[in-house]
Amino acid sequence: MNGIDTLRGAYLERIKTAADEAAVEEIRLAALGKKGEISLKMRELGKMTPEERQTTGASLNRLKDEIDAALRARKAGLADAALDARLASEWLDVTLPGRPRRMGTIHPVSQVMEELTTIFADMGFAVAEGPQVESDWFNFDALNIPPEHPARQEHDTFFMNRAEGDDRPPHVLRTHTSPVQIRAMTDQGAPIRVIAPGRVYRMDMDQTHTPMFHQVEGLAIDKNISMAHLKWVLEEFCRAFFEVPSVELRFRASHFPFTEPSAEVDIRCSWKDGQLKIGEGDDWMEILGSGMVHPKVLKAAGVDPTEWQGFAFGMGIDRIAMLKYGIPDLRAFFESDLRWLRHYGFAALDMPDLAGGLSR
């Protein structure tokens, strides 16, 4: 029994002076582990007489329970002390004024969409929307795009899968937001002034192209609209969007199935030390396509082309965002990198305003 008493005193003293939870665990293994001292003594009970086994076994069980309780108490005491130390070091004065927190970040594409909406709303344009899964008729036929046009091939367009025997018209992921113009004219008739920002899809992927990107289409239909009105609208837009006092645009003859005549639009700019400056310099940069709405497109939308005419234009939202905010790679728009978003993003409550500045 003297050996058990000695063992009790030694282990209780070690437990009492244990400095941390690791030391407590080390003591537990030394005393109660499979190869611990108390466990080894329990194995010796088989060599004893029944009377000795009964007495020694009871003492060893009491010792085991006592040491286990001491270990638990010491471990709890150390945890409490650690918590007290942490609370003391992390003390906070709740009477101090609160620190401002950033309420999320606006993606550059969302910011530019808001800027576009603000500018064109000031010129009397409403926002029109349409489905991203579009019928072949709205996406191509109503826009005077012939069956042999390359855009109608599977290597350029995402066609929706159809079950065998399905005789419904084919559907596609819209390749441009121009179908929204058809829907808007069909629903509202003429006169009309709308823009249609949104996602579009094409089979393309490199530094300046992605399979999904964003476009904005503009449409104005009335009785006396001409290319002069188109030029003024685009000049006012570019001046407000790029936040420069003046711009100079150049129209180059082009061809689009849905406009006649058609024109690519270039803007005067300069590249100095790798920095783009709009409205000055000796260089020209293409930024959008435009033209007068083709009579067949008006007719497809239920508008009489002998009575009404108008212009349309379209541009890539991602591209003009890259130009304005100096973003070098289009693919970064879609990589969900929070560091990139914090760098190029905008404060959630800073809404674009023509009077106060679009990109404050």
C-alpha positions in Angstrom: 0.0 0.0 0.0 3.0 2.3 0.6 3.8 2.0 -3.1 0.3 3.1 -4.0 0.5 6.1 -1.7 3.8 7.1 -3.0 2.5 6.8 -6.6 -0.5 9.0 -5.6 1.6 11.7 -4.1 4.0 11.8 -7.0 1.3 12.1 -9.7 -0.8 14.6 -7.8 2.2 16.8 -7.4 3.1 16.5 -11.1 -0.5 17.4 -12.0 -0.6 20.3 -9.7 2.5 21.9 -11.4 1.7 21.0 -15.0 2.2 24.2 -17.1 -0.1 23.5 -20.0 -2.5 21.1 -21.5 0.3 19.2 -23.3 2.0 18.5 -20.0 -1.3 17.3 -18.5 -1.7 14.9 -21.5 1.8 13.6 -20.9 1.0 12.9 -17.3 -2.2 11.1 -18.2 -0.3 8.8 -20.6 2.4 8.1 -18.0 -0.2 7.1 -15.3 -3.3 5.8 -17.1 -2.1 5.0 -20.6 -1.8 1.3 -21.8 1.8 1.3 -20.7 1.3 3.7 -17.7 2.4 2.8 -14.2 -1.1 2.3 -12.8 -2.1 0.2 -15.8 1.0 -2.0 -15.3 0.2 -2.5 -11.6 -3.4 -3.5 -12.6 -1.9 -6.3 -14.7 0.0 -7.7 -11.6 -3.3 -8.4 -9.8 -3.4 -11.9 -11.5 -0.3 -13.0 -9.6 -1.8 -12.1 -6.1 -3.9 -14.2 -3.8 -7.6 -13.5 -3.8 -7.4 -11.5 -0.6 -4.5 -9.4 -1.8 -6.2 -8.9 -5.2 -9.4 -7.6 -3.6 -7.6 -5.1 -1.4 -5.0 -4.0 -3.9 -7.5 -3.8 -6.8 -9.8 -1.6 -4.8 -6.9 0.8 -3.9 -5.7 0.9 -7.5 -9.2 1.7 -8.8 -9.5 4.5 -6.3 -6.1 5.8 -7.3 -7.1 5.7 -11.0 -10.3 7.6 -10.3 -8.5 10.2 -8.2 -5.8 10.9 -10.7 -8.3 11.0 -13.5 -10.4 13.6 -11.6 -7.2 15.6 -10.8 -6.2 15.6 -14.5 -9.6 16.8 -15.6 -9.7 19.6 -13.0 -6.2 20.7 -14.0 -7.1 20.7 -17.7 -10.2 22.8 -17.0 -8.2 25.2 -14.8 -5.6 25.8 -17.6 -8.4 26.3 -20.2 -10.0 28.9 -17.9 -6.7 30.7 -17.4 -6.1 30.7 -21.2 -9.6 32.2 -21.7 -9.0 34.9 -19.1 -5.7 35.8 -20.7 -7.3 36.0 -24.2 -10.2 38.1 -22.9 -7.7 40.5 -21.2 -5.7 40.8 -24.4 -8.7 41.2 -26.7 -10.5 43.8 -24.5 -12.6 46.3 -26.4 -14.0 49.6 -25.3 -17.6 49.4 -26.5 -18.0 53.2 -25.9 -15.6 53.9 -28.8 -17.3 55.0 -32.1 -17.9 52.3 -34.6 -15.4 51.7 -37.5 -16.9 52.1 -41.0 -17.1 48.8 -42.9 -17.2 48.4 -46.7 -20.6 47.2 -47.8 -19.6 45.0 -50.6 -18.0 45.8 -53.9 -19.6 46.5 -57.3 -18.2 44.6 -60.3 -16.9 46.9 -63.1 -19.5 45.4 -65.5 -22.3 46.2 -63.2 -20.9 49.7 -62.7 -20.6 50.4 -66.4 -24.2 49.1 -66.9 -25.4 51.6 -64.4 -23.4 54.4 -66.1 -24.8 53.5 -69.5 -28.3 53.5 -68.1 -27.8 56.9 -66.4 -26.4 58.5 -69.6 -29.0 57.2 -72.0 -31.9 57.8 -69.5 -30.8 61.5 -69.6 -31.4 61.4 -73.4 -34.8 59.8 -73.1 -33.9 56.1 -73.6 -35.7 53.4 -71.5 -34.2 50.0 -70.6 -35.6 47.0 -72.4 -34.9 43.3 -71.4 -35.4 40.0 -73.1 -34.6 36.3 -72.5 -31.1 34.9 -72.8 -32.4 31.7 -74.4 -33.8 33.0 -77.6 -35.7 31.5 -80.6 -33.9 31.2 -83.9 -36.4 33.6 -85.4 -35.8 36.5 -82.9 -32.0 36.0 -82.9 -31.5 35.7 -86.7 -34.5 35.8 -89.0 -36.2 38.9 -87.7 -32.9 40.7 -87.9 -32.5 39.9 -91.6 -29.6 37.5 -91.0 -29.8 34.9 -93.9 -29.6 31.1 -93.3 -26.1 31.0 -94.9 -24.6 33.6 -92.5 -21.6 32.3 -90.5 -23.2 33.4 -87.2 -25.8 30.7 -87.8 -23.3 27.9 -87.8 -22.6 25.7 -84.8 -19.0 26.7 -84.6 -20.1 30.3 -83.8 -23.4 29.9 -81.9 -24.6 27.8 -78.9 -27.6 25.9 -80.1 -29.9 24.4 -77.5 -30.3 20.6 -77.6 -33.6 19.3 -79.0 -35.0 15.8 -78.6 -35.4 13.7 -81.7 -38.7 14.4 -83.4 -39.0 17.8 -81.7 -40.4 20.0 -84.5 -40.4 23.3 -82.5 -38.2 26.1 -83.9 -34.6 25.9 -82.8 -33.4 28.0 -79.8 -30.0 29.4 -79.1 -28.1 31.3 -76.4 -28.6 34.8 -77.8 -25.5 35.9 -79.7 -26.3 39.7 -79.3 -29.0 41.8 -77.5 -30.5 42.8 -80.8 -33.5 40.4 -80.4 -34.6 42.7 -77.5 -35.1 45.4 -80.1 -37.5 43.2 -82.0 -39.4 42.3 -78.9 -39.6 46.0 -77.8 -40.9 47.2 -81.1 -43.4 44.3 -81.3 -44.7 45.1 -77.8 -44.6 48.9 -77.9 -44.7 49.8 -81.6 -43.3 53.2 -82.7 -42.1 55.8 -81.8 -39.6 54.1 -79.4 -36.2 54.8 -77.7 -34.6 52.0 -75.8 -31.3 50.5 -74.8 -30.9 46.8 -74.2 -27.9 45.8 -72.0 -27.3 42.2 -71.1 -25.4 38.9 -71.4 -24.7 37.3 -74.8 -22.9 34.1 -75.8 -20.5 33.1 -78.6 -18.0 30.4 -79.1 -14.8 32.3 -78.5 -12.1 32.4 -75.8 -8.9 34.4 -75.7 -7.4 37.5 -73.9 -10.1 39.7 -75.4 -13.0 37.3 -75.9 -15.0 35.0 -73.7 -17.9 32.6 -74.4 -20.1 34.8 -72.3 -19.8 38.6 -72.4 -22.0 41.7 -72.2 -23.4 44.0 -74.8 -25.7 47.0 -75.0 -27.9 47.8 -78.0 -29.5 51.1 -78.7 -32.6 51.8 -80.8 -34.5 54.9 -81.7 -37.5 54.9 -84.1 -39.5 57.9 -85.2 -40.6 59.6 -88.3 -37.7 62.0 -89.0 -34.7 60.3 -87.5 -31.4 60.4 -89.5 -27.7 59.5 -89.2 -27.2 63.0 -87.8 -29.2 62.1 -84.8 -27.2 58.9 -84.4 -24.0 60.8 -84.5 -25.1 63.3 -81.9 -26.3 60.5 -79.5 -23.1 58.6 -79.8 -21.0 61.8 -79.3 -23.0 62.7 -76.2 -22.6 59.2 -74.8 -18.9 59.0 -75.4 -18.3 62.5 -73.9 -20.3 61.6 -70.8 -19.0 58.0 -70.4 -15.3 58.8 -70.8 -15.8 62.0 -68.8 -13.9 64.3 -71.3 -14.9 67.8 -72.5 -15.2 66.8 -76.1 -14.8 63.8 -78.5 -14.4 63.3 -82.2 -16.0 60.3 -83.9 -15.3 58.9 -87.4 -17.9 56.8 -89.3 -16.6 54.1 -91.7 -18.9 52.3 -94.1 -19.5 48.7 -93.1 -22.2 46.0 -93.4 -24.6 44.6 -90.9 -27.6 42.6 -92.0 -29.9 44.5 -89.7 -28.9 48.1 -90.7 -28.7 49.9 -94.0 -26.6 52.0 -94.3 -24.2 50.6 -91.7 -21.1 52.1 -90.1 -18.3 51.2 -87.8 -17.6 54.1 -85.4 -14.0 55.1 -84.4 -13.1 57.5 -81.7 -10.1 59.9 -81.7 -7.5 58.9 -79.1 -3.8 58.8 -78.2 -1.6 56.2 -76.5 1.1 58.0 -74.5 3.3 55.9 -72.3 0.9 53.0 -72.5 -2.0 55.2 -71.3 -5.2 55.7 -73.3 -6.5 59.3 -73.7 -9.9 59.8 -75.3 -10.7 62.9 -77.4 -7.1 63.9 -78.3 -4.2 62.6 -80.3 -3.7 61.3 -83.8 -4.9 57.7 -83.4 -8.4 56.2 -84.0 -9.9 53.3 -82.2 -13.1 51.3 -83.2 -15.6 51.2 -80.4 -19.0 50.2 -81.8 -21.1 49.4 -84.8 -24.2 51.3 -85.9 -26.5 52.2 -88.8 -30.1 53.0 -89.9 -32.5 50.1 -89.1 -33.1 47.9 -92.1 -36.7 48.2 -93.4 -37.0 44.3 -93.3 -36.2 44.5 -89.5 -38.9 47.1 -89.0 -41.4 45.0 -91.0 -40.6 41.9 -89.0 -41.3 43.8 -85.7 -44.7 45.0 -87.0 -43.5 48.6 -87.7 -44.4 50.1 -91.1 -41.1 51.0 -92.8 -42.8 53.5 -95.1 -43.9 55.6 -92.1 -41.1 55.0 -89.6 -37.3 54.9 -89.6 -34.6 55.0 -87.0 -31.1 54.1 -86.0 -29.5 51.3 -84.0 -26.1 50.8 -82.4 -24.3 48.1 -80.4 -21.1 47.9 -78.3 -19.4 45.6 -75.9 -19.8 46.6 -72.3 -16.8 44.6 -71.1 -14.6 46.2 -73.7 -15.5 49.8 -72.9 -15.1 49.0 -69.2 -11.6 47.8 -70.0 -10.8 51.0 -72.0 -12.2 53.4 -69.3 -10.7 51.7 -66.3 -7.5 50.3 -67.7 -8.3 46.6 -67.2 -5.8 44.6 -69.4 -7.4 41.1 -69.6 -11.1 40.3 -70.3 -10.8 36.9 -68.7 -10.2 38.4 -65.3 -13.8 39.7 -65.3 -15.1 36.2 -64.8 -12.5 34.6 -62.4 -14.1 35.6 -59.1 -10.8 36.9 -57.7 -11.7 39.0 -54.7 -8.3 40.8 -54.8 -9.0 41.8 -58.4 -12.5 42.9 -57.5 -11.3 45.0 -54.5 -8.8 46.7 -56.9 -11.1 47.4 -59.8 -14.5 47.4 -58.0 -16.7 50.3 -56.8 -18.2 51.2 -53.5 -21.8 49.8 -53.2 -23.5 53.1 -52.4 -21.7 55.3 -55.0 -24.3 55.2 -57.7 -23.4 56.9 -61.0 -24.8 60.4 -61.4 -24.2 62.8 -64.3 -24.2 65.9 -62.1 -21.9 64.4 -59.4 -19.7 62.3 -61.7 -20.2 58.8 -63.1 -17.1 57.1 -61.5 -16.6 58.8 -58.2 
